[in-house]
Amino acid sequence: MIAPDRRRPLVGAWILTGMSAANGPDRVPDAGWEPGDGSATDRHWLADWRRRTAALYAEVRQAALVDRPVALAHWRAVRESMYRTHPQSPVPAVERSTFHALHFPSDGSMRFEVRVQPAPPQPDETGGRGPLAGISLPNSGTDSLSFSRIGSIELPFATGPRRLAVFWMAGYAGGLFIPFRDATNGVETYAAGRYLVDAAKGLDLGGDPAAGTIVVDFDYAIQPSCAFDPRWACPLAPPENRLDIPIRAGERLR
């Protein structure tokens, strides 16, 4: 492992110089397409968005080992740049040039590394049983995506422990998914909640598979795409992932 005093200047340089694997060259996308139209151009730019997102989170995981405030500042800066400039930004094109991402003040007490408690076997919607029984989560659109409830995490908040279910997305290439709702929804954040982990799209702060743990940090909680434009369909938090307290950390709308 590289000594922390040698790694720190490199981590800080991401913020000072903007040299990040998540940054791509400035390019003008081909005309005659729009996000979500299913064209080859649409898919190329969607792949680029996910590639940059995965690169950003890899940098954040590395940086957070040394300097968590720098890692968070880097994440916020690159996310805002992508919201403003990337062709696959969920922000409507006419609003991107003036868009500014809003965040709650950072709160180091909202970062946890917790064990995923495996789910007991449950009947799925087809009558089968197993720990990965299929379910459908609420959705902002008409799409129906399949998930499996693989377990839950207990979060030791200052006001007392709360539990969130952990899901595995069956679509795409699969991935951990933890949506949540809280008491800020509809006032300071999107009414239907936010995402804590969405690994299928690269939003993953890591963990230790040998220990069965996952890192969750509410400072990195994001608004789903449908929070910016209703044209996007998003899976949403089920009733069991509704927290009865305000989570004033992460992205906000106002």
C-alpha positions as CSV (number, residue, x, y, z in Angstrom):
1,M,0.0,0.0,0.0
2,I,1.3,3.5,-0.8
3,A,2.0,5.6,2.2
4,P,-0.8,8.2,2.9
5,D,1.7,11.1,2.8
6,R,2.6,10.2,-0.8
7,R,-1.0,9.6,-1.9
8,R,-2.5,12.8,-0.5
9,P,-1.0,15.2,-3.2
10,L,-2.4,13.0,-6.0
11,V,-5.9,13.0,-4.4
12,G,-5.9,16.8,-4.1
13,A,-4.8,17.2,-7.6
14,W,-8.0,15.7,-8.9
15,I,-9.8,18.8,-7.5
16,L,-7.2,21.4,-8.4
17,T,-6.6,20.3,-12.0
18,G,-9.8,18.5,-12.9
19,M,-7.7,15.5,-14.1
20,S,-10.2,12.7,-13.6
21,A,-10.9,9.5,-15.4
22,A,-14.5,10.5,-15.2
23,N,-13.9,13.6,-17.4
24,G,-14.1,13.0,-21.1
25,P,-13.0,15.1,-24.0
26,D,-15.4,17.9,-25.1
27,R,-17.3,16.5,-28.1
28,V,-20.5,17.5,-29.9
29,P,-22.9,14.6,-30.2
30,D,-24.3,13.6,-33.5
31,A,-27.5,15.4,-34.5
32,G,-30.7,13.5,-35.2
33,W,-31.1,11.6,-31.9
34,E,-32.2,12.2,-28.4
35,P,-31.6,10.4,-25.1
36,G,-33.7,7.3,-24.7
37,D,-34.5,6.8,-28.4
38,G,-32.7,3.5,-28.5
39,S,-30.5,4.5,-31.4
40,A,-26.8,3.4,-31.7
41,T,-25.8,7.0,-30.8
42,D,-28.0,6.9,-27.7
43,R,-26.5,3.7,-26.6
44,H,-22.9,4.9,-27.2
45,W,-23.5,8.0,-25.1
46,L,-25.3,6.0,-22.4
47,A,-22.3,3.6,-22.2
48,D,-20.0,6.7,-21.9
49,W,-22.1,8.1,-19.0
50,R,-21.9,4.8,-17.1
51,R,-18.2,4.5,-17.9
52,R,-17.5,7.9,-16.5
53,T,-19.6,7.3,-13.5
54,A,-17.8,4.0,-12.7
55,A,-14.5,5.8,-13.1
56,L,-15.6,8.5,-10.7
57,Y,-16.6,6.1,-8.0
58,A,-13.4,4.2,-8.3
59,E,-11.5,7.5,-7.7
60,V,-13.8,8.3,-4.8
61,R,-13.2,4.9,-3.1
62,Q,-9.4,5.4,-3.4
63,A,-9.5,9.1,-2.3
64,A,-11.7,8.4,0.7
65,L,-9.0,6.1,2.2
66,V,-6.9,9.2,2.6
67,D,-9.1,12.3,2.7
68,R,-12.8,12.0,2.8
69,P,-13.6,15.7,2.4
70,V,-11.5,15.8,-0.7
71,A,-13.2,12.7,-2.1
72,L,-16.6,14.2,-1.5
73,A,-15.6,17.5,-3.1
74,H,-14.3,15.6,-6.1
75,W,-17.5,13.6,-6.4
76,R,-19.6,16.8,-6.3
77,A,-17.6,18.7,-8.8
78,V,-17.5,15.8,-11.4
79,R,-21.2,15.0,-10.9
80,E,-22.1,18.7,-11.5
81,S,-20.0,18.8,-14.6
82,M,-21.7,15.7,-16.0
83,Y,-25.1,17.1,-15.2
84,R,-24.3,20.3,-17.1
85,T,-22.4,18.9,-20.1
86,H,-23.0,15.3,-20.8
87,P,-25.5,14.4,-23.6
88,Q,-27.1,11.7,-21.3
89,S,-27.6,14.1,-18.4
90,P,-31.0,13.6,-16.8
91,V,-31.3,17.4,-16.6
92,P,-33.3,18.8,-19.6
93,A,-31.0,20.2,-22.3
94,V,-32.5,23.7,-22.0
95,E,-31.6,23.9,-18.3
96,R,-28.1,22.4,-18.3
97,S,-26.1,25.6,-19.0
98,T,-27.5,27.2,-15.8
99,F,-27.7,24.0,-13.7
100,H,-26.1,24.0,-10.3
101,A,-26.2,20.9,-8.1
102,L,-27.4,21.4,-4.6
103,H,-26.2,19.4,-1.6
104,F,-26.8,19.4,2.2
105,P,-23.7,20.2,4.3
106,S,-21.5,17.2,4.6
107,D,-22.0,15.0,7.7
108,G,-19.3,12.5,8.5
109,S,-21.6,10.7,11.0
110,M,-23.7,9.5,8.1
111,R,-21.1,7.1,6.7
112,F,-21.3,3.5,7.7
113,E,-19.7,0.2,6.9
114,V,-22.4,-2.4,7.9
115,R,-23.0,-6.0,7.4
116,V,-25.7,-7.2,5.0
117,Q,-28.0,-9.5,6.9
118,P,-29.1,-12.2,4.5
119,A,-32.7,-12.4,3.7
120,P,-34.6,-15.6,4.7
121,P,-36.2,-17.6,1.9
122,Q,-39.5,-16.0,0.8
123,P,-42.1,-16.8,-1.8
124,D,-41.8,-14.8,-5.0
125,E,-44.5,-13.5,-7.2
126,T,-44.6,-16.7,-9.2
127,G,-45.0,-19.0,-6.1
128,G,-41.3,-20.0,-6.0
129,R,-39.2,-19.8,-2.8
130,G,-35.6,-18.8,-2.2
131,P,-33.4,-16.1,-0.8
132,L,-33.4,-14.4,-4.2
133,A,-37.1,-14.5,-4.8
134,G,-38.1,-12.0,-7.5
135,I,-40.1,-8.9,-6.7
136,S,-41.1,-5.7,-8.4
137,L,-40.4,-2.3,-6.8
138,P,-42.5,0.9,-7.3
139,N,-41.7,2.7,-10.4
140,S,-42.2,6.4,-11.5
141,G,-43.2,5.2,-15.0
142,T,-44.9,2.2,-16.6
143,D,-41.8,0.0,-16.7
144,S,-41.6,-3.0,-14.4
145,L,-38.1,-4.0,-13.3
146,S,-37.4,-7.2,-11.5
147,F,-35.4,-7.2,-8.2
148,S,-34.4,-9.7,-5.6
149,R,-34.3,-8.8,-1.9
150,I,-31.0,-10.2,-0.8
151,G,-30.9,-8.9,2.7
152,S,-31.0,-5.8,4.9
153,I,-28.6,-3.4,6.7
154,E,-29.0,-1.8,10.1
155,L,-27.9,1.8,10.3
156,P,-26.8,3.1,13.7
157,F,-28.2,6.6,13.5
158,A,-27.8,8.9,16.5
159,T,-31.6,8.8,17.0
160,G,-31.6,5.0,17.0
161,P,-31.0,2.2,14.5
162,R,-33.1,1.9,11.3
163,R,-33.1,-0.8,8.8
164,L,-33.1,-0.7,5.0
165,A,-33.7,-3.6,2.6
166,V,-30.9,-4.4,0.1
167,F,-32.0,-5.4,-3.4
168,W,-30.3,-7.0,-6.4
169,M,-31.3,-5.7,-9.8
170,A,-32.1,-8.5,-12.2
171,G,-31.9,-6.3,-15.3
172,Y,-28.7,-4.9,-16.9
173,A,-25.8,-6.9,-15.6
174,G,-27.3,-7.0,-12.1
175,G,-26.1,-4.9,-9.2
176,L,-26.9,-3.9,-5.6
177,F,-29.6,-1.4,-5.2
178,I,-30.6,0.6,-2.0
179,P,-33.3,3.2,-2.6
180,F,-34.7,5.1,0.4
181,R,-37.3,7.7,1.4
182,D,-37.1,10.0,4.4
183,A,-38.7,13.0,6.0
184,T,-37.1,15.5,3.6
185,N,-39.0,14.1,0.6
186,G,-41.3,16.5,-1.1
187,V,-39.8,19.5,0.7
188,E,-36.0,19.5,0.2
189,T,-35.5,16.3,-1.9
190,Y,-37.4,14.5,-4.5
191,A,-40.9,13.4,-3.3
192,A,-40.3,9.7,-4.2
193,G,-36.9,9.4,-2.5
194,R,-33.3,9.0,-3.4
195,Y,-30.7,6.3,-4.0
196,L,-28.0,5.3,-1.6
197,V,-26.5,2.5,-3.8
198,D,-27.1,1.8,-7.5
199,A,-24.3,-0.5,-8.5
200,A,-25.7,-1.4,-11.9
201,K,-24.9,2.2,-12.9
202,G,-21.6,2.3,-11.0
203,L,-22.8,4.1,-7.9
204,D,-21.0,1.9,-5.3
205,L,-18.7,3.0,-2.5
206,G,-17.4,-0.5,-1.9
207,G,-17.3,-3.0,0.9
208,D,-15.7,-6.2,2.1
209,P,-17.3,-9.3,0.5
210,A,-15.3,-11.6,2.9
211,A,-16.9,-9.9,5.9
212,G,-20.2,-9.4,4.2
213,T,-20.1,-5.7,4.6
214,I,-21.0,-2.7,2.4
215,V,-20.1,1.0,2.7
216,V,-23.0,3.4,2.6
217,D,-22.6,7.1,2.9
218,F,-25.6,9.4,2.8
219,D,-23.4,12.3,1.7
220,Y,-23.4,10.5,-1.6
221,A,-27.2,10.0,-1.8
222,I,-28.4,11.0,-5.3
223,Q,-31.7,12.1,-6.8
224,P,-33.0,9.6,-9.4
225,S,-33.2,10.7,-13.0
226,C,-37.0,11.2,-12.8
227,A,-36.4,13.9,-10.2
228,F,-35.0,16.1,-13.0
229,D,-37.3,15.2,-15.8
230,P,-40.5,13.0,-15.7
231,R,-39.6,11.4,-19.1
232,W,-37.3,9.1,-17.2
233,A,-38.8,6.0,-15.4
234,C,-37.1,5.1,-12.2
235,P,-37.5,2.3,-9.6
236,L,-38.4,3.7,-6.3
237,A,-38.2,2.9,-2.6
238,P,-40.7,0.4,-1.3
239,P,-42.5,1.0,2.0
240,E,-39.9,-1.0,4.0
241,N,-37.2,1.5,2.9
242,R,-39.0,4.6,4.2
243,L,-37.1,6.2,7.1
244,D,-39.1,8.1,9.7
245,I,-36.3,10.7,10.2
246,P,-34.9,13.5,7.9
247,I,-31.7,12.6,6.1
248,R,-30.1,16.0,5.5
249,A,-27.1,14.7,3.6
250,G,-26.4,14.2,-0.1
251,E,-28.1,15.8,-3.1
252,R,-31.1,18.0,-2.6
253,L,-33.5,19.8,-5.0
254,R,-34.0,23.0,-2.9
